[in-house]
Amino acid sequence: MKTPLAILAVVAIVLIGFQLFAPTPGPDALKARTDLPWQITLNDDGGSRVFDLDLGKATLADAMRKFGGLEALALFEPASGRPSLEAFFGNVQFGPLQAKVVAKLEASDEELQAILARSTKREGSPSGDWKHPLPDAPKDHMQRRVTAITYVPATRGLDAEFFRSRFGEPTAWIAESEEAVSWFYPDKGLSILIDNDSREILEYLPPRDFVMPDGVTYTASE
C-alpha cells in the first residue's frame, strides 16, 4: 500500500506546483465575451454594434483587426438593385461557430462605377448575380466604413430552435422555398436565412437602415 500512497503524494505535489507557478491569465482571458454572433448592441443613433464593430462607423481596418486578413475584395452586382463593394474574410471563429464573414463597404455610385470599369473578370451565378473580383490591395480601401456584415456559419443544419433560443421569435418571416425560410428582426437590424439544403446566412445592418421586404408574414405577436 505504500507505493500507491507515494505516487499520490507525488501527483499532489506536481498539481500544487502547477497552480503556484502557472502564469496568471491576462485581463482579456477573464473578460466576458461581447463579440458572439447573437450579441447585438443597439445604439441611440439607430445604429448597432456586432462582433465589437459599430456598423456605419467601423472601417475596413477595424474589421481586419477583428476578423484577420482578407481572402478577396470584390464588387457584387445583383441581377436587380445597386452593386456593392465587399470584403471577404477567411474562416473566423467566435464562440462555438466557425464562419465565413463578408463586410459590405461604403462607396458612392460614382466610385462603384469606377471600380466596375477596372474589373477584368467576373463570376456568374444561377440567380443572375455577378461577382467581380478586384486586384485592389486592402490598403486602397482601409478607411471605408463597414455598412453591413454577412455571417455564414460553416456548420450546416442549424435549426430554427438554435436561432430562436439566441435571438428570440422573429418579427416576421417569409418562405424562400420549400426548404428555406427567412426570419426578420428589424429592431436588431438582422435577417436570418434558415436553409435545410444549404448553409444558414445571417445579415446584420444598422436598424435605421433595415427595410422589411414585401410579402412577409408577421408573427402572431405583431
C-alpha positions in Angstrom: 0.0 0.0 0.0 3.0 2.3 0.5 3.8 2.6 -3.3 0.3 3.9 -4.3 0.3 6.4 -1.5 3.7 7.6 -2.5 2.5 8.1 -6.1 -0.5 10.0 -5.0 1.7 12.2 -2.9 4.0 13.0 -5.9 0.9 13.8 -8.1 -0.4 16.1 -5.4 2.9 18.0 -5.2 3.0 18.3 -9.0 -0.5 19.7 -9.2 0.2 22.2 -6.4 3.4 23.2 -8.3 1.3 23.9 -11.5 -1.1 26.1 -9.5 1.7 28.0 -7.9 3.8 28.6 -11.0 1.2 28.7 -13.8 1.0 32.2 -15.4 -1.8 34.4 -14.3 -4.5 34.8 -17.0 -4.3 38.2 -18.7 -7.3 40.6 -18.5 -8.5 39.6 -22.0 -8.9 36.0 -20.9 -11.0 37.0 -17.9 -13.3 39.4 -19.7 -16.8 38.3 -20.7 -17.2 38.0 -24.5 -19.0 40.7 -26.3 -18.4 39.5 -29.9 -20.6 36.4 -30.3 -23.0 36.4 -33.3 -26.1 36.7 -31.1 -24.7 39.7 -29.1 -26.1 42.8 -30.8 -26.0 46.1 -29.0 -28.4 48.9 -30.1 -27.1 52.4 -30.3 -29.1 55.6 -29.6 -28.5 56.9 -33.1 -30.3 53.9 -34.7 -27.1 52.0 -35.3 -25.9 48.7 -33.9 -22.7 47.0 -32.7 -21.9 43.4 -33.5 -18.6 41.5 -33.3 -17.3 44.5 -31.4 -17.8 46.7 -34.5 -20.1 49.7 -34.8 -21.8 49.3 -38.2 -21.6 52.5 -40.2 -18.6 53.8 -38.1 -16.1 50.9 -38.1 -13.7 50.8 -41.0 -12.2 48.0 -43.1 -9.1 48.4 -41.0 -11.1 47.8 -37.8 -12.7 44.7 -39.4 -9.3 43.3 -40.4 -8.1 43.7 -36.8 -11.2 41.7 -35.7 -11.5 39.1 -38.4 -8.0 38.8 -39.8 -6.6 39.0 -43.3 -8.8 39.3 -46.4 -9.4 36.5 -48.8 -10.6 38.9 -51.5 -12.2 42.2 -52.4 -15.0 42.2 -55.0 -17.8 44.2 -56.5 -21.1 42.3 -56.2 -23.5 43.1 -59.0 -27.0 41.7 -58.3 -29.5 40.9 -61.0 -31.5 43.8 -59.7 -30.6 46.6 -57.3 -27.5 48.6 -56.5 -24.0 47.0 -56.7 -21.9 46.8 -53.6 -18.2 46.7 -52.6 -17.5 43.7 -50.4 -14.5 42.4 -48.4 -14.3 38.6 -48.0 -12.6 37.1 -44.9 -11.4 33.6 -44.4 -12.7 31.4 -41.6 -13.2 33.2 -38.3 -14.4 31.8 -35.0 -16.2 33.5 -32.1 -17.6 31.1 -29.6 -18.7 27.7 -30.9 -19.2 28.6 -34.5 -16.7 28.9 -37.3 -17.9 31.0 -40.2 -17.1 33.0 -43.4 -17.6 36.7 -43.0 -18.3 39.3 -45.7 -18.2 43.1 -44.9 -20.1 45.5 -47.1 -18.1 48.7 -47.6 -19.4 52.2 -48.1 -18.9 53.5 -51.7 -20.7 56.1 -53.8 -22.4 55.3 -57.1 -19.5 57.1 -58.9 -16.9 55.0 -57.0 -18.7 51.8 -57.8 -18.9 52.6 -61.5 -15.1 53.4 -61.5 -14.4 50.1 -59.6 -16.5 48.1 -62.0 -14.8 49.7 -65.0 -11.4 48.5 -63.9 -12.5 45.0 -63.1 -11.0 42.4 -65.5 -13.1 39.3 -64.8 -16.4 38.3 -63.3 -18.0 35.2 -61.9 -21.7 34.4 -62.5 -24.4 32.6 -60.5 -27.6 30.8 -61.4 -29.6 33.7 -59.9 -28.1 36.1 -62.5 -25.9 37.9 -60.0 -22.3 38.7 -60.8 -19.2 38.9 -58.6 -16.3 40.9 -60.0 -13.0 40.0 -58.1 -10.8 43.1 -57.7 -7.0 43.4 -57.9 -7.0 46.2 -55.4 -4.8 45.9 -52.3 -6.6 46.2 -48.9 -4.7 49.4 -48.2 -6.6 51.1 -51.0 -9.8 50.7 -49.0 -8.7 50.7 -45.4 -10.7 53.8 -44.4 -14.0 52.8 -46.0 -16.7 52.3 -43.4 -18.4 48.9 -42.9 -22.1 49.3 -43.6 -23.3 45.7 -43.1 -21.9 42.3 -42.3 -22.9 38.8 -43.6 -22.0 35.9 -41.4 -22.2 32.3 -42.9 -21.7 29.5 -40.3 -19.6 26.5 -41.5 -21.9 24.2 -39.5 -24.9 23.1 -41.6 -28.3 22.3 -40.3 -28.6 24.9 -37.6 -32.3 24.6 -36.9 -34.9 27.2 -36.1 -34.7 26.4 -32.4 -31.0 27.2 -32.4 -31.7 30.7 -33.6 -34.9 31.2 -31.6 -33.1 30.5 -28.4 -30.5 33.1 -29.1 -32.4 35.9 -30.9 -36.0 35.2 -29.8 -39.1 35.0 -32.0 -38.7 36.9 -35.3 -41.0 39.8 -36.1 -41.8 38.4 -39.5 -40.8 35.6 -41.9 -41.1 34.6 -45.5 -40.8 31.2 -47.2 -37.9 31.4 -49.8 -38.5 27.8 -51.0 -39.8 24.5 -49.7 -36.6 24.1 -47.7 -35.7 27.7 -46.8 -37.2 30.4 -44.7 -36.0 33.9 -43.9 -36.6 35.4 -40.4 -36.6 39.2 -39.8 -35.7 41.2 -36.7 -36.0 44.9 -37.8 -35.4 46.1 -34.3 -32.0 44.4 -34.3 -31.2 45.1 -38.0 -30.9 41.3 -38.5 -32.2 38.8 -41.1 -31.5 35.1 -40.9 -31.9 32.6 -43.8 -32.5 29.1 -42.4 -32.0 26.5 -45.2 -32.3 22.7 -44.8 -30.4 22.2 -48.0 -27.6 24.7 -47.6 -25.8 26.9 -45.1 -27.6 29.4 -42.9 -26.9 33.1 -43.6 -27.1 35.9 -41.0 -27.1 39.5 -42.3 -26.5 42.5 -39.9 -27.1 46.2 -40.7 -28.0 49.2 -38.6 -31.7 49.0 -37.6 -32.2 52.5 -39.0 -31.4 51.1 -42.5 -33.5 48.0 -42.2 -36.3 47.7 -44.8 -38.8 44.9 -44.4 -39.2 43.1 -47.8 -42.6 42.7 -49.4 -44.7 39.6 -48.8 -43.7 38.8 -45.3 -45.9 37.1 -42.7 -45.9 38.7 -39.3 -45.8 36.6 -36.2 -48.8 36.3 -34.0 -47.5 38.8 -31.6 -47.5 41.5 -34.2 
